[in-house]
Amino acid sequence: MDWQDWPLAYRLLLQGNLAQENVLGVWFSSMVLLMAGSAFLLCFAAEPRDERRSVFRFGWLFLGLVFVGLSLDDSDHSTKDWPYGGPTPRGA
């Protein structure tokens, strides 16, 4: 039996299993981290370049790079051969 023959309800239930990788929850958390990192980088770009406070401006850059890095790390943990997460069925 191939994974494509499995019922749709079972495949949707597998998307709620957050213990597995390559599920909807992992994608959502990766996108939230990416949006937060992008917002921090926009704050860095929009902050005026004041010579007295230029050191504090790099906090936005640091936070932006950390959050974008976490997003890339989170999205990198996906299985390549199984599109629905969960245990790989035998014979697949």
C-alpha positions in Angstrom: 0.0 0.0 0.0 1.5 3.3 -1.1 1.1 6.5 1.1 -1.0 8.0 -1.6 -3.7 5.4 -1.0 -4.1 6.4 2.6 -7.3 8.1 3.6 -7.3 11.9 3.6 -8.4 12.1 7.2 -5.3 10.1 8.3 -3.0 12.3 6.3 -4.6 15.4 7.9 -4.2 13.9 11.3 -0.5 13.4 10.6 -0.1 17.2 10.1 -1.1 17.7 13.8 1.7 15.5 15.1 4.2 18.1 16.2 6.7 15.4 17.2 7.4 14.8 13.6 9.1 17.0 11.0 7.7 18.4 7.8 4.2 19.1 9.1 2.1 22.3 9.0 3.1 23.4 12.6 6.8 23.3 11.8 6.2 25.4 8.6 4.0 27.9 10.5 6.6 28.4 13.3 9.3 28.8 10.7 7.3 31.5 8.9 6.6 33.3 12.2 10.3 33.4 13.0 11.1 34.6 9.5 8.5 37.5 9.8 9.8 38.5 13.2 13.4 38.5 11.9 12.3 40.5 8.8 10.6 43.0 11.1 13.8 43.4 13.2 15.8 44.0 10.1 13.3 46.6 8.9 13.7 48.3 12.3 17.4 48.3 11.8 17.1 49.9 8.4 14.6 52.5 9.5 16.5 53.5 12.6 18.1 56.9 12.1 21.9 56.9 12.0 22.7 59.0 15.1 26.3 59.0 16.0 25.7 59.0 19.8 23.3 56.1 19.7 24.7 54.1 16.9 25.8 51.2 19.2 22.1 50.5 20.2 21.1 50.4 16.5 22.9 47.1 16.0 20.6 45.4 18.5 18.0 45.3 15.8 20.5 43.8 13.4 21.5 41.2 15.9 18.0 40.2 16.7 17.0 40.1 13.0 19.9 37.8 12.1 19.2 35.5 15.1 15.5 35.1 14.2 16.2 34.7 10.5 18.8 32.1 11.3 16.4 30.3 13.6 13.8 30.3 10.8 16.3 28.8 8.4 17.4 26.2 10.9 13.8 25.3 11.6 12.9 24.9 7.9 16.0 22.9 7.3 14.8 20.0 9.5 12.4 18.5 7.0 12.4 15.0 5.6 13.1 14.8 1.9 11.4 11.6 1.1 8.1 11.7 3.0 5.7 14.6 2.3 3.2 14.1 5.1 5.4 13.7 8.2 4.8 10.9 10.5 6.3 7.4 10.2 7.3 6.3 6.8 5.1 3.3 5.8 6.8 0.0 5.0 7.6 -0.5 1.4 7.5 3.2 0.6 
